[in-house]
């Protein structure tokens, strides 16, 4: 029963942190270090993390449903010549495809490192602080003059490369891509909207790939498939509430609270690791 409750707790953490620029994978890893039933590694595992992200990404689909349907419809219609190929929604479809390529390539090339050494709490502590500071700088100096209509293929690739950094726990998928958008001069809401749309193929692809691996070749996992499924459902419900809050928040506020939180959490993690309270 305790193991089941821990899965629910981690699903709650996933839902609370996926869309905020504070790294959900880092929080799952950190919280896991304090749960007694996770074994010697004290790590929920890359598979659990990826699969529960299906839940939060489903929340993105629900929140942006009209945008997604319109983009897909216009992309196909432009592809067969029924509407102009420079249609804004058709163009957005291509930009999401282009922006997804970097994380697919790098995710496959560095899969082993992503699932092992990069999940070290030392790595997470450093990335929380460093990329938190970079987000703060981007938020301060970003021109905030560009809208989504100003997106180019070059900018899409930059966004994609920034999203690829989220393969390292602690960077944050939304934080990395939003930071890139701010540095390119996009408005906060525009940067976040494209970041969330861009994440859909990558997160679903990663989550279902991990799910396929677990089902095809069952290996010892921290949580059972039933526990992981419940955590994923919890992540969906909480994530939908958080993304609704976040999109309203960024239209009126800066990212400073998230920057301060990242730096404080990273610093606290370094202290805990240095004093031996938790193991890396």
C-alpha positions as CSV (number, residue, x, y, z in Angstrom):
1,X,0.0,0.0,0.0
2,X,2.8,2.4,0.8
3,X,4.4,1.7,-2.5
4,X,1.1,2.6,-4.2
5,X,0.9,5.8,-2.3
6,X,4.4,6.7,-3.3
7,X,3.5,6.3,-6.9
8,X,0.5,8.6,-6.4
9,X,2.8,11.2,-4.7
10,X,5.2,11.0,-7.6
11,X,2.3,11.4,-10.1
12,X,1.3,14.5,-8.1
13,X,4.9,15.9,-8.3
14,X,5.0,15.2,-12.1
15,X,1.7,17.1,-12.6
16,X,2.8,20.0,-10.4
17,X,6.2,20.5,-12.0
18,X,6.0,19.5,-15.7
19,X,4.8,22.8,-17.1
20,X,6.6,25.1,-14.7
21,X,10.3,25.9,-15.6
22,X,11.7,23.9,-12.7
23,X,12.2,20.4,-14.2
24,X,9.7,17.6,-13.4
25,X,12.4,14.9,-14.0
26,X,14.6,16.6,-11.4
27,X,11.8,16.7,-8.9
28,X,10.9,13.1,-9.4
29,X,14.5,12.2,-8.9
30,X,14.9,14.3,-5.7
31,X,11.6,13.3,-4.1
32,X,12.5,9.6,-4.9
33,X,15.6,10.0,-2.9
34,X,13.5,10.5,0.2
35,X,11.0,7.7,-0.3
36,X,11.9,4.5,1.6
37,X,10.6,1.9,-0.8
38,X,12.6,2.8,-3.9
39,X,15.5,0.6,-3.1
40,X,19.3,1.3,-3.2
41,X,19.1,3.7,-6.1
42,X,16.4,5.8,-4.6
43,X,15.3,6.7,-8.2
44,X,11.9,6.1,-9.7
45,X,13.7,5.4,-13.0
46,X,13.7,7.0,-16.5
47,X,10.9,4.7,-17.7
48,X,8.5,5.8,-14.9
49,X,9.4,9.4,-15.5
50,X,8.8,9.1,-19.3
51,X,5.6,7.2,-19.0
52,X,4.0,9.5,-16.4
53,X,4.9,12.4,-18.7
54,X,2.3,10.9,-21.1
55,X,-0.3,12.0,-18.5
56,X,0.9,15.6,-18.3
57,X,1.3,15.8,-22.1
58,X,-2.3,14.6,-22.5
59,X,-3.2,17.7,-20.4
60,X,-1.4,19.8,-23.1
61,X,-3.5,18.1,-25.8
62,X,-6.7,18.9,-23.9
63,X,-5.7,22.5,-23.2
64,X,-4.6,23.3,-26.7
65,X,-7.1,20.9,-28.4
66,X,-8.5,23.6,-30.8
67,X,-5.0,24.8,-31.8
68,X,-3.8,21.2,-32.4
69,X,-6.8,20.2,-34.5
70,X,-6.5,23.4,-36.6
71,X,-2.7,23.0,-37.1
72,X,-3.0,19.3,-38.1
73,X,-5.9,20.0,-40.4
74,X,-4.2,23.0,-42.1
75,X,-0.9,21.1,-42.4
76,X,-2.5,18.2,-44.3
77,X,-4.6,20.6,-46.5
78,X,-1.5,22.6,-47.4
79,X,0.4,19.4,-48.1
80,X,-2.1,18.4,-50.8
81,X,-2.4,21.9,-52.1
82,X,-5.9,22.7,-50.9
83,X,-4.7,25.8,-49.1
84,X,-1.5,28.0,-49.5
85,X,1.6,26.4,-48.1
86,X,2.4,29.6,-46.3
87,X,-0.8,29.3,-44.2
88,X,0.2,30.2,-40.6
89,X,-1.1,27.0,-39.1
90,X,0.4,24.8,-41.8
91,X,3.7,26.6,-41.2
92,X,3.4,25.9,-37.5
93,X,2.9,22.2,-38.2
94,X,6.2,22.2,-40.1
95,X,8.0,24.2,-37.4
96,X,6.9,21.7,-34.8
97,X,8.3,18.9,-37.0
98,X,11.6,20.7,-37.5
99,X,11.9,21.6,-33.8
100,X,11.3,18.0,-32.8
101,X,14.2,16.5,-34.9
102,X,17.1,17.6,-32.5
103,X,15.6,15.9,-29.4
104,X,14.8,12.7,-31.3
105,X,18.4,12.4,-32.7
106,X,20.1,13.3,-29.4
107,X,17.8,11.2,-27.3
108,X,18.6,8.1,-29.4
109,X,22.3,8.9,-29.5
110,X,22.7,9.5,-25.7
111,X,19.9,7.1,-24.4
112,X,22.3,5.2,-22.1
113,X,23.8,8.3,-20.5
114,X,20.3,9.8,-20.1
115,X,19.1,6.8,-18.1
116,X,22.3,6.5,-16.0
117,X,25.0,9.1,-15.3
118,X,22.9,12.1,-16.2
119,X,20.4,11.2,-13.4
120,X,23.0,11.9,-10.8
121,X,21.8,14.3,-8.1
122,X,25.0,16.3,-8.5
123,X,24.2,16.9,-12.2
124,X,20.7,17.9,-11.3
125,X,21.8,20.3,-8.6
126,X,24.2,22.1,-11.0
127,X,21.7,22.3,-13.9
128,X,18.9,23.6,-11.6
129,X,21.1,26.5,-10.6
130,X,22.9,27.2,-13.9
131,X,19.8,27.1,-16.1
132,X,17.8,28.9,-13.5
133,X,20.2,31.8,-13.7
134,X,20.1,31.7,-17.5
135,X,16.3,31.8,-17.5
136,X,16.5,34.8,-15.2
137,X,18.9,36.6,-17.5
138,X,16.7,35.8,-20.6
139,X,13.6,37.1,-18.8
140,X,15.4,40.4,-18.0
141,X,17.0,41.1,-21.4
142,X,14.4,39.5,-23.7
143,X,12.9,42.1,-26.1
144,X,9.4,40.5,-25.9
145,X,8.4,41.9,-29.3
146,X,8.0,38.8,-31.4
147,X,4.8,36.8,-31.7
148,X,4.3,33.2,-32.9
149,X,3.6,34.5,-36.5
150,X,7.3,35.6,-36.5
151,X,8.6,32.1,-36.0
152,X,11.1,30.9,-38.7
153,X,12.7,27.6,-39.4
154,X,16.0,28.8,-37.9
155,X,14.2,29.8,-34.7
156,X,12.4,26.5,-34.7
157,X,15.8,24.7,-34.8
158,X,17.1,26.8,-31.9
159,X,13.9,26.0,-29.9
160,X,14.5,22.3,-30.7
161,X,18.1,22.4,-29.6
162,X,17.0,24.1,-26.4
163,X,14.3,21.4,-25.8
164,X,17.0,18.8,-26.3
165,X,18.8,20.1,-23.2
166,X,15.8,18.8,-21.2
167,X,17.2,15.3,-21.7
168,X,19.4,16.3,-18.8
169,X,17.3,16.2,-15.6
170,X,17.3,19.6,-14.0
171,X,17.3,21.7,-17.1
172,X,13.4,21.6,-17.6
173,X,11.8,21.1,-21.0
174,X,9.6,24.2,-20.6
175,X,12.4,26.2,-19.0
176,X,14.9,25.5,-21.7
177,X,12.6,26.2,-24.6
178,X,11.1,29.3,-23.0
179,X,14.5,30.6,-22.3
180,X,15.5,30.2,-25.9
181,X,12.3,32.0,-27.0
182,X,12.9,34.9,-24.6
183,X,16.5,35.3,-25.9
184,X,15.1,35.3,-29.5
185,X,12.9,38.2,-28.5
186,X,9.5,36.4,-28.2
187,X,6.9,37.4,-25.8
188,X,6.5,35.2,-22.7
189,X,3.2,33.8,-23.7
190,X,4.3,33.1,-27.3
191,X,7.5,31.4,-26.1
192,X,5.5,29.2,-23.7
193,X,2.8,28.3,-26.2
194,X,5.3,27.1,-28.8
195,X,7.3,25.3,-26.2
196,X,4.3,23.3,-25.1
197,X,3.1,22.5,-28.6
198,X,6.7,21.5,-29.5
199,X,6.9,19.1,-26.6
200,X,3.9,17.0,-27.7
201,X,5.6,14.8,-30.3
202,X,8.8,14.4,-28.2
203,X,7.1,13.5,-24.9
204,X,4.5,11.2,-26.4
205,X,7.3,9.5,-28.5
206,X,9.5,9.1,-25.5
207,X,6.7,7.9,-23.2
208,X,5.3,5.4,-25.6
209,X,8.8,4.1,-26.5
210,X,9.5,3.5,-22.8
211,X,6.1,1.8,-22.4
212,X,6.9,-0.4,-25.4
213,X,10.2,-1.4,-23.9
214,X,8.7,-2.3,-20.6
215,X,5.9,-4.4,-22.2
216,X,8.2,-6.1,-24.6
217,X,11.0,-7.0,-22.3
218,X,9.8,-6.7,-18.7
219,X,12.8,-5.8,-16.5
220,X,12.8,-5.1,-12.7
221,X,11.1,-1.8,-12.3
222,X,10.6,0.3,-9.2
223,X,6.9,0.5,-9.8
224,X,4.4,-2.0,-11.3
225,X,2.5,-1.0,-14.5
226,X,-0.6,-0.6,-12.4
227,X,1.1,1.9,-10.0
228,X,2.7,3.7,-13.0
229,X,-0.8,4.0,-14.7
230,X,-2.3,5.5,-11.6
231,X,0.5,8.0,-11.3
232,X,0.0,8.9,-14.9
233,X,-3.7,9.6,-14.4
234,X,-2.9,11.8,-11.3
235,X,-0.3,13.6,-13.4
236,X,-2.9,14.4,-16.0
237,X,-5.4,15.9,-13.7
238,X,-3.0,18.0,-11.7
239,X,-1.1,19.0,-14.9
240,X,-4.2,20.3,-16.6
241,X,-4.8,22.6,-13.6
242,X,-1.2,23.8,-13.5
243,X,-1.0,24.6,-17.3
244,X,-4.2,26.6,-17.0
245,X,-2.7,28.6,-14.1
246,X,0.8,29.0,-15.8
247,X,-0.5,30.4,-19.1
248,X,-2.4,33.0,-17.2
249,X,0.5,33.8,-14.9
250,X,3.1,34.5,-17.5
251,X,1.0,37.0,-19.3
252,X,1.2,39.3,-16.2
253,X,4.3,38.2,-14.2
254,X,8.0,37.5,-14.7
255,X,9.8,34.2,-14.2
256,X,11.7,35.5,-11.1
257,X,9.9,33.3,-8.6
258,X,10.9,30.2,-10.5
259,X,14.4,31.4,-10.9
260,X,14.8,31.9,-7.1
261,X,13.2,28.6,-6.4
262,X,15.6,26.7,-8.8
263,X,18.6,28.3,-7.3
264,X,17.4,27.7,-3.7
265,X,16.6,24.0,-4.5
266,X,19.9,23.4,-6.3
267,X,21.8,24.9,-3.4
268,X,19.9,22.9,-0.8
269,X,20.6,19.8,-2.9
270,X,24.3,20.5,-2.9
271,X,24.3,20.9,0.9
272,X,22.4,17.6,1.4
273,X,24.7,15.7,-0.9
274,X,27.9,17.3,0.6
275,X,26.7,16.3,4.2
276,X,25.8,12.8,3.2
277,X,22.1,13.2,4.0
278,X,21.2,11.7,0.6
279,X,23.4,9.9,-2.0
280,X,23.9,11.0,-5.5
